[in-house]
Amino acid sequence: MKIIAHQPVVQFFIALAATFYVAGSSLAQPYPNKPIKLIVPVAAGGGADMIARNVAERISRGLGQNLVVDNISGGGGAIASETVQRAAPDGYTLMEGYVATHATSPASRKLRYDPIKDFTPIGMIGGTPNVLIVPVGLPANSVKEFVDYAKKNVGKISYGSAGQGSLTHLAMEQFKDAAGIFAVHVPYRGIAPAITDMLSGSTQAMMPSLAAATPQIRAGKFRPLAVTGPKRHPNFPEVPTMAELGYKGFDGMQWYGLFGPAKLPGDIVKRVHDELQKALAMPDLKQRLSAEAVELMPMSTEQFAAFVAADFARYLRVVKERKIEIEN
């Protein structure tokens, strides 16, 4: 008995086989085989953006694929975080998370993501202290003079932040409480637009990362009054710490690291982590970020995961102890 195959049927099965072949070949290719999106949770131009772009450039070389920076600002990093939370865990959507996205914001606000369960920690990049700054036109050359000025000008002082729940917000609220002053909070979609408005005179104080404030401090437009952390920063040794001035508990740090969505495969985590470590070991990156007051902090994936969990827990305690309530 002779079986005659109809031409359309034969063509269908040939096309189907070709589809499976192409799909199988694509899956067989080693990661990464296409550009990777790196979501940065702030507007372009700030300290976090600068760090992300410098690191992405160097990791791209090692991976052989571009890390394309996508700035998604707003909500103190919440919008970017939710975008990564919903992304497929295939390694083609990564995120530069920082203290706001994975510690202060989720500790102080009701958000639609869990900073621990909904992400895969990959590796730490580095950190920088916060710095209390004022415009050079403000008649305050020290923290004491600023506090005196604020008390004499009640209702006339406002401060900018990178957004609700960011460390730039919580640190200033902590300072207001410790100094007994009043200042109106003006949240922005990242620290870059907040800096722009302070340059124009719209706000009178801020406590951004030292990395974000450094260019304007060096340009003589902002006056640094004090830094957070246990010691003075080597880039600005003349600026005292908050602790030196009698303000205790200002030990928070703006840190930055790489994350992926939850359930990111271990081999992909290792691949990106290894390239990150190579980037952090490059002298030119260390020199570039050190000049902007960022200290590189290489860690294993496990160490980074533990660091993030501990920092989140720390701010949960701070928010509870200080009874900080932030509306979304």
C-alpha positions in Angstrom: 0.0 0.0 0.0 1.5 3.4 -1.0 1.1 6.4 1.3 1.0 9.7 -0.4 1.9 12.7 1.7 0.2 16.0 0.8 2.6 18.9 0.1 1.1 21.3 2.6 1.4 18.7 5.4 5.0 18.0 4.6 5.8 21.8 4.6 4.1 22.2 8.0 6.2 19.5 9.6 9.4 20.8 8.1 8.6 24.3 9.4 7.7 22.9 12.8 11.0 20.9 13.0 12.9 24.0 12.0 11.2 26.0 14.8 12.2 23.5 17.4 15.7 23.4 16.0 16.1 27.2 16.2 14.6 27.3 19.7 16.9 24.5 20.9 19.9 26.1 19.4 19.1 29.4 21.2 18.6 27.6 24.5 21.9 25.8 24.0 23.9 29.0 23.6 25.7 30.1 26.7 24.5 33.0 28.8 24.4 35.8 27.8 23.5 35.7 24.1 21.7 39.0 23.9 21.9 42.5 25.6 21.0 42.7 29.3 18.8 45.4 30.7 20.2 46.9 33.9 17.5 48.8 35.7 18.6 51.8 37.8 16.0 53.0 40.3 16.8 56.7 40.0 16.8 59.5 37.4 19.9 59.8 35.3 22.7 62.0 36.7 22.8 61.1 40.3 25.4 59.1 42.3 23.6 55.8 41.9 23.3 56.3 38.1 27.0 57.2 37.8 28.0 54.1 39.7 25.8 51.8 37.7 27.1 53.1 34.3 30.7 52.7 35.3 30.2 49.2 36.6 28.0 48.2 33.6 30.6 49.3 31.1 33.2 47.0 32.7 30.9 44.0 33.2 29.8 44.3 29.6 33.3 43.7 28.4 33.6 40.5 30.4 30.2 39.1 29.5 30.6 40.0 25.8 27.1 41.7 25.8 26.0 45.2 26.6 24.4 46.0 29.9 21.9 48.6 28.8 21.1 51.1 31.6 17.3 51.8 32.0 16.6 54.6 34.5 13.2 54.0 36.2 12.7 56.6 38.9 9.9 57.3 41.3 8.5 56.0 44.5 11.8 55.9 46.3 12.9 53.1 44.0 9.6 51.2 44.4 8.6 51.4 40.7 11.9 50.0 39.5 11.9 47.3 42.1 8.4 46.2 41.1 9.5 46.0 37.5 12.4 43.7 38.3 10.2 41.7 40.7 7.8 40.9 37.7 10.7 40.2 35.3 11.5 36.7 34.1 14.4 35.1 36.0 16.5 34.5 32.9 19.3 36.9 33.6 18.3 39.5 31.0 16.8 41.9 33.5 19.1 42.9 36.4 18.9 45.8 38.9 21.2 48.1 40.7 19.5 48.0 44.1 20.6 50.2 46.9 19.8 51.1 50.5 16.5 52.7 49.7 15.1 49.8 47.5 16.2 47.0 49.8 16.3 48.5 53.3 14.8 51.9 54.2 11.8 52.1 51.9 10.4 48.6 52.6 11.2 49.0 56.3 9.2 52.3 56.5 6.4 51.9 54.0 3.9 49.3 52.7 5.1 48.3 49.3 4.1 45.6 46.8 7.4 43.7 47.0 9.5 42.0 49.6 13.2 43.1 49.5 14.4 39.6 50.5 11.9 37.1 49.0 11.4 38.8 45.7 15.0 39.2 44.6 18.2 37.3 44.1 21.2 39.1 45.5 24.2 38.9 43.1 26.9 41.1 44.6 27.9 44.3 46.4 29.4 47.2 44.5 30.3 49.7 47.3 29.1 52.4 49.6 29.4 56.0 50.6 28.4 58.0 53.6 25.6 60.6 53.6 26.5 64.3 54.0 24.5 67.2 55.4 24.8 70.0 52.8 23.4 73.5 52.4 23.7 76.1 49.6 26.8 78.3 49.9 24.4 81.3 50.0 22.8 80.1 53.2 24.4 81.8 56.3 25.5 78.6 58.0 29.1 77.4 58.1 28.5 74.6 60.6 25.8 72.3 61.9 25.3 74.5 64.9 24.9 77.6 62.7 22.4 75.7 60.5 20.4 74.6 63.5 20.3 78.2 64.9 19.3 79.5 61.5 16.5 76.9 61.2 15.2 77.8 64.7 15.1 81.5 63.8 13.4 80.9 60.4 10.6 78.4 61.3 8.5 77.5 58.3 11.1 78.8 55.8 13.3 75.7 55.6 12.6 72.8 53.3 14.8 69.9 52.3 14.9 67.6 49.3 15.3 63.8 49.2 15.6 61.0 46.6 12.0 60.0 47.5 9.7 58.8 50.3 11.5 56.2 52.5 14.9 56.8 51.0 17.9 57.1 53.4 18.2 60.7 52.3 14.6 61.1 53.7 15.0 59.1 56.9 18.4 60.6 57.8 17.0 64.2 57.6 14.0 63.2 59.6 16.3 61.7 62.2 18.4 64.9 62.2 15.3 67.1 62.6 14.3 65.1 65.6 17.8 65.2 67.2 18.3 68.9 66.5 14.8 70.0 67.4 14.1 71.9 64.2 11.3 72.0 61.6 11.8 71.6 57.9 9.4 70.6 55.1 10.2 67.5 53.2 10.1 67.7 49.4 10.5 64.2 47.8 11.9 63.9 44.3 12.3 61.0 41.7 15.9 60.5 42.6 18.6 62.7 44.1 19.6 64.4 40.8 16.4 66.5 40.4 16.6 67.2 44.2 20.1 68.6 43.7 19.0 70.7 40.7 16.2 72.3 42.8 18.6 73.1 45.7 20.9 74.7 43.2 18.0 77.0 42.1 17.2 77.9 45.7 14.0 76.0 46.0 15.2 74.0 49.0 17.7 74.9 51.7 19.2 71.6 52.9 19.7 68.0 52.0 21.5 64.8 53.2 22.4 63.0 50.0 25.2 60.5 49.5 28.6 62.0 49.5 29.1 60.5 46.0 26.1 62.5 44.6 27.1 65.7 46.4 30.8 65.7 45.6 30.7 67.4 42.2 28.7 70.4 43.6 30.8 70.6 46.7 34.0 70.7 44.6 32.3 73.3 42.4 31.8 75.5 45.4 28.0 75.5 45.2 27.2 73.3 48.2 28.7 73.5 51.7 29.3 70.2 53.5 28.5 70.5 57.2 28.9 66.9 58.5 29.1 63.3 57.3 27.5 60.2 58.6 29.5 57.1 59.6 32.2 56.4 62.2 35.0 58.5 60.7 35.8 61.5 58.5 36.0 60.8 54.8 39.5 61.0 53.3 38.2 63.1 50.4 36.9 65.7 52.8 39.0 65.4 56.0 37.9 68.9 57.2 34.3 67.9 57.4 33.3 66.4 60.9 31.2 63.4 61.5 27.7 63.8 63.0 29.0 61.7 66.0 31.8 64.2 66.6 29.2 67.0 66.9 27.2 65.0 69.5 24.6 63.5 67.1 24.6 59.7 67.8 23.1 57.0 65.6 24.0 58.5 62.2 25.8 55.4 61.0 23.7 54.7 57.9 25.5 54.2 54.5 24.4 54.5 50.9 25.3 51.1 49.5 24.8 49.8 46.0 24.7 46.3 44.7 23.4 44.0 41.9 20.2 42.0 42.1 18.0 39.9 39.8 14.5 38.6 40.2 13.7 35.8 42.6 14.7 32.3 41.5 17.6 33.5 39.2 19.5 30.3 38.3 22.7 29.7 40.2 24.9 29.5 37.1 23.7 32.9 35.9 24.2 34.4 39.4 27.8 33.0 39.4 28.5 34.3 35.9 27.4 37.9 36.7 29.0 37.8 40.1 32.3 36.7 38.8 32.4 39.5 36.2 31.4 42.0 38.9 34.4 40.9 41.0 36.7 41.3 38.0 35.3 44.8 37.5 35.8 45.7 41.1 39.4 44.6 40.9 40.1 47.0 38.0 42.4 49.9 39.2 40.6 52.4 36.9 37.2 51.6 38.4 38.6 52.0 41.9 40.2 55.3 41.0 37.0 56.6 39.3 34.7 55.7 42.1 37.1 56.7 44.9 37.3 60.1 43.4 33.6 60.3 43.8 33.7 59.1 47.5 32.6 55.6 46.8 34.5 52.8 48.6 34.4 49.4 46.7 33.2 46.6 48.9 33.6 43.2 47.1 31.7 40.4 48.8 30.7 36.8 48.0 27.0 36.3 47.0 26.3 34.8 50.4 28.0 37.7 52.2 26.0 40.2 50.2 22.7 38.4 50.9 23.5 38.4 54.6 24.4 42.1 54.5 21.1 43.1 52.8 19.0 41.1 55.2 20.8 42.6 58.2 20.5 46.2 56.9 16.7 45.7 56.2 16.3 44.3 59.8 18.2 47.3 61.2 16.0 49.8 59.5 12.9 47.9 60.7 14.2 48.5 64.2 15.0 52.1 63.6 11.5 52.8 62.2 9.8 51.0 65.1 12.0 52.7 67.8 11.5 56.2 66.3 7.9 55.6 65.4 8.5 56.8 61.8 5.3 56.6 59.7 5.5 57.4 56.0 2.5 57.6 53.7 3.0 56.1 50.2 
